[in-house]
């Protein structure tokens, strides 16, 4: 099997609520069988426009914060995140990220599935709280 390669400049972005997604590797792109990789830019939070968490039912997500600062909400606990942080989201975990900075926040997101949009549930009934109680994580 030959190596499959793609450059981010070759990828059209997918708009999503409060973010822009560049899918580099997936089953649809490059024919991956068990993994996916996305570069995601989270736009700055807009007051009065709530964000909602989502859940991946059957696969993990690993997130690396490349640029920007924000907060991650995981099952009602909130932790500050900054460049260099890596986060592992287990299957079945409600989660979302909110950009708290003035410019875009850039994340590298890897999934243990070739279809990161499959087995995903949005939780529109839950809003990311405006002023959550902070919770510290390992390596904080």
N, C-alpha and C positions, 0 to 999 in steps of 0.2 A: 504494500500500500504506500502511496506517495504522501508526502507531507502536504497538507492543505494550509494555505496561508492567506490572510487578508489584512489589509491596512485600514485603519479607522477612516481614512479619507475616502475609501471606496464604499462606505456604508451610508445609506440613507437613514436619517434618524426617524424614530417613531415618537410622535408627541403623545404625552400622557398627562393626566392632571398634575400640575405643579412640577413636572419634570420632563426631560428629553432623554430618550433611550437610544443608544447605538448598540445593536446586537451584532457582536463579532463572530461568535460561535454558537451554533444550535443545530438541531436536526434540519431545520429549514435552510440554514446558512452553513455551508461546509459539510453537511451530512453527518454531524456528530451523532453518536449513539447513546451516550450516557452523561453528557455534560453540556453546559452552556456558559457563555461569558458575555457580559454586557458592561458598557461604560454608561453610567447614568449621571446626568446633571440634575440636581435638585435645585429648583429655583428658590429665591428668598421667599420666606413666609409672607403671606398677605393677610393683614387683619380682616376678620370677618369672612374669610374663605377657609373653612376648616379642611384638614386632611384627615383621612380615614386609614386605619390599618388594614392589612390583608394577611392571609394565611396560605402557606404552601402545604397542602395536606400530606404529600408523600415524599418530599425531597427537602434536602438542606439547602440553605443559601449562605455563602461566605461573602462578606462585604469588607472591602478595604477602603478607607477614607484617604483619598489622594490629595484633595484640596478642599478647604473650607471648614467651617465648624457648624455643629448642630446638636441635635438631641435625638436619641433613638428611644422609641416607646416599644417595650416588649412586655406583653401580658400585664399592662397597667403600671409597670415600673419604668422610670425615665432615667437615662444616663447621658451625660455630655459625651460627645465624640469630636475628635479633631484629627488632623492629618497624621497618618502613621498607625491609627487604630485599626484593628481587624476584629470583626464580629462574626460569630457563628450562630445562625438561626436554625434551630432544630425543626424537623417537620412538625406541622400542627401548631406552631407558635404564632400568635397574633403579633404583628410588628409593623413599624413604619419609622421613617426618618423625616425630621423637620430641619430645614436649613435655618439657622438663626443669624447668619451673617448677611452682609450687604450684597454679595455677589453669588454666583452659582457655586454649589458644593458638588465636587466631582467624586464619584464612587466607582470602584471596580467591583462588579457583582458576579460571582460564580455560583452555578447551580449544579446539583447532582442529578440532573435530568437534561435531556436534549430538547425538552419542550417546557420552558419556564412559565408559559402562560397556562399550561394545562394543570389541573388539580389545584387551582388558585381560587380563593374565596375572598371577596371584598367585604369589609365590615362597615358599611355606611352608617350603621346605627351607633358607631363609636367615633367620637371626635377626639383628636389629639388635644389634650388640655392646654390652654394658653399659658398658665403658670403652674406647671406640675411640681410636686415635691421631688427634689433630686434624690437619686439613688446612685451610689458609687459602684463601679465594677472593678474586676481584677485589673491590675496594672494602671488604674485610674489616673 
